[in-house]
Amino acid sequence: MQRWKTVCVGPLIYRMRSSSRDALPNLTNESCLKIQK
């Protein structure tokens, strides 16, 4: 079985915003993503 881990992105957004602002218009400081671990 695959384990899903919920990760909340905060400061990561600011780093990605510097490179492309229109890439993540819907993401906020409270955005959470599910990734396979």
Backbone torsions as a table, in degrees:
resi	resn	phi	psi	omega
1	MET	NA	146.7	179.9
2	GLN	-93.9	137.8	179.8
3	ARG	-96.9	129.9	179.2
4	TRP	-103.9	129.9	-179.3
5	LYS	-114.9	129.5	-179.8
6	THR	-87.4	120.5	-178.6
7	VAL	-118.4	127.0	178.9
8	CYS	-94.5	121.2	-178.1
9	VAL	-92.0	131.2	-179.9
10	GLY	-126.8	-84.1	-179.1
11	PRO	-64.1	-22.1	-179.6
12	LEU	-61.4	-34.3	-179.5
13	ILE	-59.7	-44.2	-177.4
14	TYR	-62.9	-36.3	179.3
15	ARG	-67.6	-40.0	-178.5
16	MET	-75.9	-28.5	-179.7
17	ARG	-64.9	-34.7	-177.3
18	SER	-63.5	-33.9	-178.0
19	SER	-83.8	-44.0	-179.9
20	SER	-148.4	110.0	-177.3
21	ARG	-76.0	-35.5	-177.3
22	ASP	-80.3	-5.1	-177.5
23	ALA	-72.2	-36.0	-178.3
24	LEU	-129.2	72.8	-178.4
25	PRO	-77.4	-27.6	-175.5
26	ASN	-92.6	-11.4	-176.9
27	LEU	-80.9	140.0	179.2
28	THR	-127.8	-177.2	-179.3
29	ASN	-66.2	-21.1	-177.8
30	GLU	-102.9	12.6	-178.9
31	SER	-69.5	135.0	179.6
32	CYS	-121.4	139.0	-179.3
33	LEU	-123.1	147.2	177.8
34	LYS	-103.0	123.2	-178.6
35	ILE	-126.5	150.2	178.7
36	GLN	-78.2	134.8	178.6
37	LYS	-128.4	NA	NA
